[in-house]
Amino acid sequence: MELGQFRLGMRTVKTGIAVAICILIFHYSGRGTPMIASLSAVFALREDVETTVKFGKSRILGNSIGALIAALFIFIQGQLGSSFLIELIGIPFCIMFIIIICDGINYNSGIIGAIATLLIIYFSIPNNETFIYALERVGDTFIGTFIAITINHLIRTPAHEEVKEIKADLKTLDEEKAELEELLNDTKPKNSKKNNLKLILEL
């Protein structure tokens, strides 16, 4: 259904259904907040099952990296004692560590998801919870991804909508890739001597 430049496609409907199922499952199971599961479902749900599985695997890996580092930092913070100084130094260090790991394993597309998971888990963890809470959020990623795959398998997207959604996904991926490449280039050390020599030669 289209209204001017606004469009309600099948993928939009399926995304809403997937999030609703996540909320229902977590509400009646008493598992806690469905935030990570819902985000995983939204990210993973694509135009077809095959692409959903691909993006779902990517989301699981990114969330796992972010959650494990969050769990490790929460554990270390518990041993050292909670303080603002540890948080001030530790969280930025964890973010840089995630970027280094993802870049090292050639998984640049998962940097943003991993960092988002780290921040969501750390800043939303209840005071009476331990690092086990962070590990449980990895399981939430599997739940959300599984729901997205199931919804996409049961509700098929019309062929003409798939073409539009594939083009939109490719455009989004290109934009994210460009942003990540710019970020990584900014973090790489620059050869100042070489640059100075180049400037001298240009003069």
N, CA, C and O of each residue as an XYZ file, in Angstrom:
812
protein
N       0.844     -1.188      0.000
C       0.000      0.000      0.000
C       0.884      1.245      0.000
O       1.809      1.346      0.806
N       0.609      2.194     -0.897
C       1.414      3.399     -1.020
C       0.542      4.640     -0.899
O      -0.582      4.682     -1.398
N       1.085      5.650     -0.225
C       0.418      6.937     -0.095
C       1.467      8.015     -0.340
O       2.171      8.436      0.577
N       1.559      8.452     -1.593
C       2.604      9.397     -1.967
C       3.964      8.730     -1.875
O       4.186      7.684     -2.483
N       4.866      9.322     -1.126
C       6.193      8.744     -0.964
C       6.266      7.770      0.216
O       7.327      7.215      0.500
N       5.143      7.564      0.898
C       5.094      6.652      2.032
C       4.525      5.306      1.583
O       3.553      5.244      0.830
N       5.165      4.213      2.071
C       4.774      2.880      1.600
C       4.715      1.911      2.773
O       5.611      1.873      3.617
N       3.649      1.135      2.807
C       3.512      0.067      3.789
C       3.704     -1.255      3.058
O       2.779     -1.777      2.435
N       4.925     -1.788      3.145
C       5.245     -3.028      2.453
C       5.108     -4.233      3.364
O       4.908     -4.100      4.571
N       5.220     -5.417      2.763
C       5.081     -6.650      3.520
C       6.188     -6.806      4.560
O       5.956     -7.318      5.655
N       7.392     -6.358      4.205
C       8.501     -6.463      5.152
C       8.243     -5.609      6.394
O       8.596     -6.002      7.505
N       7.632     -4.452      6.205
C       7.293     -3.587      7.340
C       6.303     -4.282      8.263
O       6.440     -4.245      9.486
N       5.301     -4.917      7.658
C       4.295     -5.641      8.442
C       4.938     -6.797      9.194
O       4.660     -7.004     10.375
N       5.807     -7.557      8.506
C       6.466     -8.704      9.136
C       7.376     -8.260     10.277
O       7.489     -8.951     11.289
N       8.020     -7.114     10.116
C       8.880     -6.597     11.182
C       8.061     -6.285     12.430
O       8.463     -6.614     13.546
N       6.907     -5.646     12.231
C       6.025     -5.355     13.356
C       5.538     -6.618     14.048
O       5.468     -6.672     15.275
N       5.201     -7.638     13.256
C       4.736     -8.912     13.820
C       5.849     -9.571     14.630
O       5.606    -10.083     15.723
N       7.073     -9.559     14.091
C       8.216    -10.177     14.771
C       8.474     -9.519     16.127
O       8.711    -10.205     17.121
N       8.426     -8.198     16.158
C       8.640     -7.477     17.419
C       7.514     -7.779     18.407
O       7.763     -7.948     19.600
N       6.274     -7.848     17.911
C       5.134     -8.165     18.780
C       5.302     -9.544     19.415
O       5.003     -9.731     20.594
N       5.781    -10.503     18.631
C       6.000    -11.857     19.158
C       7.099    -11.848     20.216
O       6.981    -12.518     21.241
N       8.166    -11.091     19.970
C       9.244    -10.964     20.961
C       8.699    -10.426     22.283
O       9.015    -10.944     23.355
N       7.881     -9.387     22.192
C       7.303     -8.779     23.399
C       6.413     -9.776     24.141
O       6.467     -9.871     25.367
N       5.595    -10.517     23.391
C       4.704    -11.506     24.006
C       5.490    -12.605     24.712
O       5.185    -12.960     25.850
N       6.498    -13.141     24.035
C       7.293    -14.235     24.604
C       7.983    -13.791     25.892
O       7.959    -14.506     26.894
N       8.588    -12.627     25.861
C       9.319    -12.162     27.039
C       8.367    -11.777     28.176
O       8.704    -11.929     29.351
N       7.198    -11.288     27.826
C       6.230    -10.900     28.859
C       5.722    -12.116     29.619
O       5.667    -12.109     30.849
N       5.351    -13.162     28.884
C       4.753    -14.330     29.528
C       5.791    -15.319     30.059
O       5.459    -16.181     30.873
N       7.032    -15.207     29.611
C       8.078    -16.092     30.132
C       8.822    -15.459     31.306
O       9.566    -16.137     32.015
N       8.616    -14.155     31.509
C       9.299    -13.470     32.601
C      10.797    -13.375     32.396
O      11.558    -13.321     33.362
N      11.224    -13.354     31.143
C      12.655    -13.333     30.848
C      13.266    -11.945     31.044
O      14.486    -11.821     31.146
N      12.459    -10.926     31.097
C      12.998     -9.575     31.256
C      12.680     -8.719     30.041
O      11.683     -8.941     29.355
N      13.528     -7.748     29.786
C      13.290     -6.832     28.680
C      13.515     -7.506     27.325
O      14.505     -8.215     27.145
N      12.601     -7.289     26.368
C      12.759     -7.876     25.030
C      13.566     -6.980     24.092
O      13.513     -7.160     22.876
N      14.310     -6.022     24.637
C      14.982     -5.020     23.820
C      15.968     -5.638     22.831
O      15.893     -5.361     21.634
N      16.889     -6.471     23.315
C      17.907     -7.059     22.440
C      17.270     -7.993     21.420
O      17.648     -7.985     20.248
N      16.304     -8.800     21.859
C      15.632     -9.732     20.949
C      14.883     -8.977     19.859
O      14.925     -9.366     18.692
N      14.204     -7.909     20.231
C      13.454     -7.119     19.249
C      14.385     -6.455     18.246
O      14.109     -6.451     17.047
N      15.489     -5.891     18.733
C      16.462     -5.272     17.833
C      17.060     -6.299     16.876
O      17.267     -6.010     15.698
N      17.334     -7.493     17.384
C      17.878     -8.555     16.537
C      16.882     -8.958     15.462
O      17.260     -9.194     14.314
N      15.609     -9.038     15.832
C      14.568     -9.391     14.862
C      14.442     -8.324     13.783
O      14.313     -8.640     12.600
N      14.481     -7.051     14.198
C      14.376     -5.949     13.230
C      15.552     -5.961     12.272
O      15.377     -5.789     11.065
N      16.751     -6.164     12.803
C      17.944     -6.160     11.956
C      17.966     -7.362     11.021
O      18.326     -7.235      9.851
N      17.581     -8.526     11.535
C      17.697     -9.755     10.749
C      16.628     -9.883      9.674
O      16.882    -10.470      8.622
N      15.439     -9.347      9.917
C      14.327     -9.572      8.999
C      14.546     -8.816      7.690
O      14.523     -7.586      7.649
N      14.758     -9.580      6.632
C      15.032     -9.008      5.311
C      13.982     -9.496      4.315
O      12.919     -9.990      4.691
N      14.317     -9.339      3.017
C      13.304     -9.594      1.995
C      12.993    -11.072      1.780
O      11.922    -11.405      1.274
N      13.917    -11.970      2.156
C      13.651    -13.403      2.012
C      14.357    -14.169      3.126
O      15.121    -13.596      3.903
N      14.087    -15.478      3.191
C      14.632    -16.299      4.271
C      16.150    -16.371      4.196
O      16.831    -16.260      5.216
N      16.683    -16.558      2.990
C      18.132    -16.701      2.824
C      18.882    -15.468      3.330
O      19.866    -15.585      4.061
N      18.407    -14.292      2.936
C      19.055    -13.055      3.373
C      18.844    -12.830      4.860
O      19.723    -12.297      5.538
N      17.687    -13.231      5.375
C      17.420    -13.110      6.806
C      18.397    -13.953      7.615
O      18.909    -13.505      8.641
N      18.656    -15.170      7.155
C      19.622    -16.041      7.837
C      21.010    -15.407      7.817
O      21.726    -15.436      8.818
N      21.385    -14.837      6.676
C      22.702    -14.199      6.538
C      22.845    -13.027      7.501
O      23.836    -12.932      8.225
N      21.860    -12.137      7.510
C      21.921    -10.982      8.399
C      21.758    -11.414      9.857
O      22.310    -10.787     10.761
N      21.004    -12.479     10.076
C      20.835    -12.990     11.435
C      22.143    -13.494     12.012
O      22.457    -13.227     13.172
N      22.912    -14.224     11.207
C      24.227    -14.694     11.648
C      25.130    -13.518     11.982
O      25.859    -13.538     12.974
N      25.071    -12.489     11.135
C      25.882    -11.294     11.365
C      25.496    -10.627     12.675
O      26.358    -10.195     13.440
N      24.201    -10.547     12.925
C      23.718     -9.914     14.152
C      24.133    -10.717     15.371
O      24.529    -10.146     16.387
N      24.047    -12.042     15.279
C      24.414    -12.894     16.407
C      25.886    -12.717     16.755
O      26.243    -12.599     17.927
N      26.738    -12.698     15.732
C      28.173    -12.528     15.979
C      28.462    -11.169     16.608
O      29.199    -11.077     17.589
N      27.875    -10.109     16.035
C      28.101     -8.770     16.569
C      27.598     -8.633     17.997
O      28.292     -8.087     18.855
N      26.391     -9.126     18.254
C      25.832     -9.056     19.605
C      26.639     -9.887     20.591
O      26.814     -9.501     21.747
N      27.129    -11.029     20.125
C      27.916    -11.897     21.000
C      29.208    -11.215     21.422
O      29.599    -11.270     22.588
N      29.868    -10.569     20.460
C      31.107     -9.852     20.777
C      30.824     -8.740     21.782
O      31.519     -8.612     22.790
N      29.796     -7.934     21.498
C      29.453     -6.838     22.403
C      29.037     -7.322     23.780
O      29.439     -6.744     24.790
N      28.230     -8.384     23.829
C      27.736     -8.896     25.107
C      28.850     -9.529     25.935
O      28.903     -9.347     27.151
N      29.735    -10.267     25.279
C      30.833    -10.917     26.004
C      31.795     -9.890     26.591
O      32.262    -10.043     27.720
N      32.090     -8.846     25.825
C      32.972     -7.799     26.340
C      32.279     -7.035     27.471
O      32.917     -6.652     28.451
N      30.966     -6.817     27.326
C      30.205     -6.177     28.404
C      30.234     -7.036     29.665
O      30.412     -6.522     30.769
N      30.057     -8.357     29.494
C      30.083     -9.271     30.636
C      31.452     -9.265     31.310
O      31.549     -9.268     32.538
N      32.505     -9.256     30.500
C      33.866     -9.236     31.045
C      34.122     -7.953     31.835
O      34.697     -7.984     32.923
N      33.687     -6.828     31.271
C      33.909     -5.548     31.951
C      33.094     -5.461     33.240
O      33.583     -4.962     34.253
N      31.851     -5.945     33.203
C      31.010     -5.935     34.404
C      31.629     -6.808     35.493
O      31.595     -6.458     36.673
N      32.196     -7.948     35.087
C      32.856     -8.839     36.050
C      34.073     -8.156     36.673
O      34.257     -8.187     37.890
N      34.908     -7.534     35.822
C      36.102     -6.834     36.317
C      35.708     -5.679     37.236
O      36.327     -5.456     38.276
N      34.672     -4.955     36.834
C      34.203     -3.830     37.645
C      33.694     -4.312     39.002
O      33.859     -3.634     40.016
N      33.072     -5.495     39.006
C      32.596     -6.060     40.266
C      33.731     -6.421     41.204
O      33.593     -6.323     42.424
N      34.863     -6.843     40.631
C      36.026     -7.197     41.444
C      36.741     -5.960     41.974
O      37.221     -5.947     43.107
N      36.806     -4.922     41.146
C      37.528     -3.705     41.523
C      36.673     -2.739     42.328
O      37.186     -1.871     43.034
N      35.365     -2.905     42.210
C      34.457     -1.978     42.882
C      33.912     -0.951     41.903
O      34.655     -0.385     41.101
N      32.627     -0.721     41.975
C      31.996      0.210     41.039
C      32.404      1.644     41.365
O      32.270      2.102     42.499
N      32.896      2.329     40.363
C      33.243      3.741     40.532
C      33.109      4.446     39.192
O      33.207      3.823     38.135
N      32.887      5.736     39.250
C      32.722      6.515     38.025
C      34.002      6.521     37.198
O      33.942      6.510     35.968
N      35.153      6.536     37.855
C      36.432      6.579     37.147
C      36.647      5.316     36.320
O      37.106      5.382     35.179
N      36.311      4.161     36.905
C      36.448      2.898     36.171
C      35.527      2.888     34.961
O      35.915      2.441     33.882
N      34.314      3.379     35.139
C      33.358      3.454     34.027
C      33.845      4.421     32.956
O      33.753      4.134     31.763
N      34.362      5.566     33.387
C      34.828      6.596     32.457
C      35.966      6.095     31.581
O      36.037      6.424     30.397
N      36.855      5.299     32.163
C      37.998      4.770     31.411
C      37.630      3.474     30.701
O      38.028      3.249     29.558
N      36.868      2.623     31.386
C      36.610      1.278     30.883
C      35.718      1.201     29.664
O      36.025      0.463     28.728
N      34.612      1.948     29.647
C      33.669      1.867     28.527
C      34.306      2.325     27.212
O      34.192      1.610     26.216
N      34.972      3.487     27.164
C      35.650      3.870     25.912
C      36.706      2.853     25.488
O      36.882      2.594     24.297
N      37.414      2.272     26.472
C      38.412      1.245     26.147
C      37.740      0.024     25.527
O      38.245     -0.539     24.556
N      36.596     -0.388     26.089
C      35.861     -1.536     25.543
C      35.405     -1.264     24.112
O      35.455     -2.155     23.264
N      34.962     -0.045     23.845
C      34.525      0.318     22.496
C      35.687      0.237     21.517
O      35.542     -0.298     20.418
N      36.840      0.767     21.915
C      38.023      0.686     21.048
C      38.448     -0.763     20.838
O      38.888     -1.141     19.753
N      38.309     -1.576     21.895
C      38.664     -2.993     21.808
C      37.756     -3.718     20.814
O      38.221     -4.559     20.046
N      36.462     -3.391     20.830
C      35.516     -3.986     19.879
C      35.890     -3.633     18.447
O      35.882     -4.496     17.569
N      36.217     -2.362     18.210
C      36.602     -1.931     16.859
C      37.840     -2.679     16.390
O      37.910     -3.103     15.237
N      38.823     -2.845     17.282
C      40.061     -3.550     16.940
C      39.775     -5.004     16.592
O      40.296     -5.528     15.607
N      38.934     -5.661     17.415
C      38.609     -7.073     17.180
C      37.871     -7.251     15.854
O      38.257     -8.083     15.033
N      36.813     -6.470     15.648
C      36.011     -6.601     14.426
C      36.833     -6.289     13.182
O      36.694     -6.954     12.156
N      37.684     -5.281     13.276
C      38.544     -4.948     12.144
C      39.560     -6.048     11.896
O      39.888     -6.352     10.750
N      40.061     -6.645     12.977
C      41.059     -7.705     12.847
C      40.522     -8.972     12.218
O      41.255     -9.680     11.526
N      39.244     -9.271     12.450
C      38.644    -10.480     11.864
C      37.846    -10.149     10.601
O      37.059    -10.962     10.117
N      38.065     -8.936     10.078
C      37.405     -8.487      8.844
C      35.884     -8.534      8.974
O      35.178     -9.025      8.093
N      35.414     -8.016     10.081
C      33.975     -8.006     10.365
C      33.523     -6.576     10.656
O      32.881     -6.301     11.669
N      33.873     -5.683      9.745
C      33.576     -4.264      9.947
C      32.077     -3.964      9.982
O      31.647     -3.004     10.621
N      31.286     -4.786      9.295
C      29.838     -4.556      9.266
C      29.184     -4.790     10.621
O      28.047     -4.373     10.841
N      29.894     -5.455     11.532
C      29.319     -5.747     12.840
C      29.752     -4.803     13.940
O      29.346     -4.963     15.091
N      30.581     -3.810     13.598
C      31.113     -2.901     14.619
C      30.001     -2.141     15.334
O      29.947     -2.114     16.564
N      29.121     -1.530     14.560
C      28.064     -0.708     15.160
C      27.140     -1.554     16.038
O      26.783     -1.145     17.143
N      26.754     -2.735     15.544
C      25.879     -3.618     16.319
C      26.525     -4.080     17.613
O      25.872     -4.135     18.655
N      27.814     -4.414     17.548
C      28.525     -4.876     18.740
C      28.639     -3.767     19.780
O      28.426     -4.001     20.969
N      28.975     -2.560     19.330
C      29.086     -1.425     20.253
C      27.727     -1.089     20.859
O      27.626     -0.810     22.053
N      26.682     -1.117     20.031
C      25.333     -0.836     20.530
C      24.932     -1.841     21.605
O      24.337     -1.469     22.617
N      25.258     -3.116     21.385
C      24.935     -4.152     22.366
C      25.674     -3.916     23.671
O      25.094     -4.031     24.751
N      26.952     -3.586     23.571
C      27.744     -3.281     24.768
C      27.107     -2.158     25.582
O      26.930     -2.284     26.794
N      26.766     -1.066     24.912
C      26.216      0.102     25.608
C      24.835     -0.183     26.191
O      24.530      0.217     27.314
N      23.997     -0.885     25.408
C      22.646     -1.202     25.887
C      22.710     -2.080     27.131
O      22.011     -1.828     28.113
N      23.550     -3.111     27.087
C      23.647     -4.038     28.219
C      24.221     -3.338     29.446
O      23.679     -3.459     30.544
N      25.308     -2.613     29.261
C      25.973     -2.008     30.420
C      25.097     -0.957     31.097
O      24.986     -0.931     32.323
N      24.482     -0.100     30.304
C      23.731      1.005     30.889
C      22.292      0.639     31.262
O      21.561      1.470     31.801
N      21.885     -0.599     30.977
C      20.528     -1.017     31.345
C      20.520     -2.167     32.347
O      19.453     -2.624     32.755
N      21.695     -2.638     32.744
C      21.753     -3.775     33.664
C      21.243     -3.355     35.048
O      21.692     -2.344     35.588
N      20.314     -4.117     35.624
C      19.811     -3.787     36.966
C      20.929     -3.854     38.009
O      21.906     -4.581     37.829
N      20.788     -3.106     39.082
C      21.838     -3.028     40.102
C      22.105     -4.363     40.786
O      23.228     -4.633     41.209
N      21.072     -5.198     40.894
C      21.220     -6.458     41.608
C      21.633     -7.614     40.701
O      21.686     -8.760     41.148
N      21.927     -7.327     39.428
C      22.309     -8.378     38.483
C      23.833     -8.468     38.367
O      24.559     -7.537     38.717
N      24.295     -9.620     37.866
C      25.729     -9.838     37.674
C      26.026     -9.938     36.187
O      25.168     -9.667     35.347
N      27.273    -10.337     35.871
C      27.661    -10.462     34.469
C      26.880    -11.558     33.757
O      26.876    -11.608     32.527
N      26.214    -12.443     34.511
C      25.374    -13.477     33.895
C      24.262    -12.824     33.084
O      23.831    -13.363     32.065
N      23.803    -11.670     33.534
C      22.768    -10.910     32.826
C      23.218    -10.604     31.401
O      22.432    -10.706     30.459
N      24.491    -10.227     31.248
C      25.020     -9.913     29.920
C      25.064    -11.158     29.043
O      24.760    -11.096     27.851
N      25.441    -12.280     29.631
C      25.501    -13.522     28.858
C      24.106    -13.951     28.402
O      23.950    -14.508     27.315
N      23.100    -13.692     29.227
C      21.727    -14.044     28.849
C      21.248    -13.239     27.646
O      20.385    -13.697     26.896
N      21.796    -12.057     27.460
C      21.394    -11.212     26.333
C      21.864    -11.805     25.009
O      21.270    -11.540     23.964
N      22.925    -12.605     25.049
C      23.347    -13.306     23.831
C      22.247    -14.264     23.394
O      21.946    -14.387     22.207
N      21.649    -14.942     24.377
C      20.523    -15.825     24.078
C      19.345    -15.068     23.497
O      18.620    -15.595     22.653
N      19.149    -13.829     23.946
C      18.074    -12.998     23.393
C      18.277    -12.751     21.903
O      17.316    -12.667     21.139
N      19.542    -12.637     21.500
C      19.856    -12.436     20.081
C      19.399    -13.627     19.254
O      18.827    -13.459     18.176
N      19.651    -14.825     19.756
C      19.211    -16.037     19.057
C      17.684    -16.076     18.960
O      17.132    -16.446     17.924
N      17.009    -15.694     20.041
C      15.545    -15.711     20.053
C      14.983    -14.763     18.997
O      14.113    -15.146     18.215
N      15.481    -13.528     18.974
C      14.999    -12.545     18.004
C      15.264    -12.955     16.570
O      14.415    -12.790     15.694
N      16.463    -13.497     16.340
C      16.819    -13.932     14.986
C      15.953    -15.106     14.541
O      15.505    -15.152     13.395
N      15.718    -16.057     15.447
C      14.882    -17.218     15.128
C      13.456    -16.785     14.797
O      12.840    -17.315     13.873
N      12.939    -15.827     15.548
C      11.587    -15.317     15.275
C      11.529    -14.667     13.902
O      10.569    -14.874     13.158
N      12.549    -13.881     13.556
C      12.585    -13.220     12.243
C      12.612    -14.242     11.111
O      11.905    -14.090     10.114
N      13.431    -15.286     11.265
C      13.522    -16.329     10.236
C      12.186    -17.053     10.093
O      11.736    -17.322      8.979
N      11.554    -17.365     11.225
C      10.271    -18.076     11.204
C       9.185    -17.244     10.518
O       8.429    -17.758      9.694
N       9.115    -15.960     10.863
C       8.120    -15.070     10.252
C       8.340    -14.976      8.748
O       7.387    -15.012      7.971
N       9.600    -14.857      8.342
C       9.901    -14.741      6.915
C       9.594    -16.030      6.166
O       9.267    -16.003      4.980
N       9.700    -17.151      6.856
C       9.395    -18.440      6.223
C       7.885    -18.629      6.068
O       7.421    -19.181      5.071
N       7.129    -18.169      7.055
C       5.678    -18.366      7.036
C       4.954    -17.338      6.175
O       3.932    -17.646      5.563
N       5.483    -16.112      6.127
C       4.837    -15.038      5.361
C       5.767    -14.615      4.230
O       6.794    -13.981      4.474
N       5.421    -14.952      3.030
C       6.268    -14.656      1.874
C       6.037    -13.232      1.371
O       4.915    -12.728      1.380
N       7.114    -12.605      0.938
C       7.029    -11.258      0.364
C       6.804    -11.352     -1.138
O       7.506    -12.116     -1.800
N       5.850    -10.604     -1.709
C       5.642    -10.607     -3.162
C       6.925    -10.246     -3.912
O       7.750     -9.477     -3.420
N       7.080    -10.816     -5.114
C       8.323    -10.653     -5.875
C       8.653     -9.193     -6.163
O       9.815     -8.797     -6.064
N       7.657     -8.385     -6.517
C       7.929     -6.994     -6.866
C       8.403     -6.186     -5.653
O       9.166     -5.231     -5.796
N       7.944     -6.579     -4.457
C       8.407     -5.896     -3.252
C       9.827     -6.320     -2.900
O      10.607     -5.521     -2.382
N      10.166     -7.595     -3.185
C      11.513     -8.081     -2.906
C      12.553     -7.277     -3.667
O      13.607     -6.947     -3.123
N      12.262     -6.962     -4.922
C      13.203     -6.192     -5.742
C      13.457     -4.824     -5.115
O      14.606     -4.394     -5.017
N      12.398     -4.139     -4.692
C      12.538     -2.825     -4.059
C      13.338     -2.915     -2.766
O      14.175     -2.057     -2.485
N      13.080     -3.954     -1.981
C      13.741     -4.088     -0.694
C      15.211     -4.452     -0.856
O      16.055     -4.009     -0.077
N      15.515     -5.259     -1.867
C      16.912     -5.605     -2.135
C      17.701     -4.358     -2.499
O      18.815     -4.157     -2.015
N      17.126     -3.525     -3.351
C      17.791     -2.277     -3.741
C      17.993     -1.369     -2.530
O      19.039     -0.736     -2.389
N      16.993     -1.308     -1.664
C      17.100     -0.471     -0.463
C      18.180     -0.995      0.475
O      18.931     -0.216      1.062
N      18.258     -2.339      0.618
C      19.286     -2.945      1.463
C      20.683     -2.670      0.926
O      21.593     -2.345      1.688
N      20.850     -2.801     -0.380
C      22.156     -2.553     -0.994
C      22.593     -1.107     -0.784
O      23.763     -0.836     -0.511
N      21.652     -0.190     -0.912
C      21.970      1.225     -0.701
C      22.390      1.470      0.746
O      23.347      2.199      1.008
N      21.666      0.854      1.684
C      21.998      1.017      3.098
C      23.363      0.440      3.418
O      24.147      1.048      4.148
N      23.651     -0.745      2.866
C      24.946     -1.382      3.104
C      26.085     -0.545      2.552
O      27.132     -0.424      3.189
N      25.893      0.031      1.382
C      26.926      0.888      0.791
C      27.192      2.108      1.677
O      28.342      2.505      1.865
N      26.135      2.691      2.212
C      26.289      3.864      3.086
C      27.006      3.492      4.379
O      27.882      4.224      4.838
N      26.630      2.338      4.975
C      27.277      1.901      6.209
C      28.742      1.561      5.965
O      29.602      1.858      6.795
N      29.022      0.933      4.818
C      30.397      0.578      4.484
C      31.254      1.826      4.353
O      32.385      1.861      4.837
N      30.720      2.847      3.702
C      31.462      4.099      3.520
C      31.746      4.764      4.867
O      32.840      5.284      5.089
N      30.756      4.746      5.766
C      30.935      5.350      7.087
C      31.980      4.601      7.900
O      32.806      5.217      8.574
N      31.948      3.255      7.839
C      32.908      2.455      8.590
C      34.320      2.611      8.039
O      35.280      2.688      8.805
N      34.451      2.658      6.721
C      35.765      2.851      6.123
C      36.351      4.196      6.535
O      37.550      4.308      6.790
N      35.501      5.211      6.598
C      35.960      6.536      7.029
C      36.398      6.503      8.491
O      37.400      7.115      8.862
N      35.631      5.776      9.324
C      35.976      5.650     10.735
C      37.301      4.934     10.917
O      38.147      5.368     11.698
N      37.483      3.819     10.184
C      38.710      3.041     10.310
C      39.914      3.799      9.775
O      41.008      3.695     10.329
N      39.728      4.547      8.720
C      40.831      5.348      8.173
C      41.277      6.420      9.162
O      42.457      6.761      9.238
N      40.313      6.946      9.918
C      40.649      7.970     10.908
C      41.434      7.395     12.076
O      42.194      8.109     12.730
N      41.247      6.068     12.348
C      41.936      5.456     13.484
C      43.316      4.941     13.125
O      44.108      4.634     14.016
N      43.625      4.840     11.826
C      44.932      4.340     11.416
C      45.982      5.432     11.572
O      45.725      6.590     11.242
N      47.206      5.062     12.090
C      48.249      6.073     12.265
C      48.726      6.595     10.927
O      48.874      5.844      9.963
N      48.963      7.881     10.886
C      49.425      8.506      9.651
C      50.934      8.686      9.700
O      51.497      9.004     10.747
N      51.576      8.481      8.572
C      53.022      8.628      8.474
C      53.352     10.103      8.316
O      53.311     10.641      7.210
N      53.684     10.763      9.445
C      53.885     12.210      9.418
C      55.109     12.599      8.603
O      55.099     13.620      7.915
N      56.169     11.787      8.677
C      57.374     12.117      7.922
C      57.107     12.089      6.428
O      57.557     12.956      5.680
N      56.364     11.074      6.014
C      56.039     10.951      4.593
C      55.176     12.115      4.139
O      55.356     12.643      3.042
N      54.233     12.513      4.993
C      53.360     13.631      4.639
C      54.128     14.943      4.571
O      53.882     15.770      3.694
N      55.070     15.131      5.513
C      55.869     16.355      5.511
C      56.743     16.442      4.276
O      56.899     17.510      3.683
N      57.324     15.282      3.885
C      58.159     15.252      2.694
C      57.343     15.573      1.456
O      57.805     16.277      0.559
N      56.124     15.050      1.414
C      55.250     15.318      0.277
C      54.920     16.802      0.184
O      54.885     17.374     -0.906
N      54.674     17.429      1.355
C      54.371     18.859      1.362
C      55.559     19.687      0.888
O      55.389     20.673      0.170
N      56.778     19.279      1.297
C      57.983     19.994      0.884
C      58.177     19.910     -0.613
O      58.511     20.900     -1.264
N      57.962     18.703     -1.167
C      58.121     18.505     -2.609
C      57.103     19.321     -3.382
O      57.395     19.843     -4.458
N      55.889     19.426     -2.818
C      54.858     20.209     -3.502
C      55.201     21.694     -3.528
O      54.832     22.404     -4.463
N      55.909     22.164     -2.498
C      56.324     23.562     -2.465
C      57.403     23.844     -3.503
O      57.871     24.977     -3.615
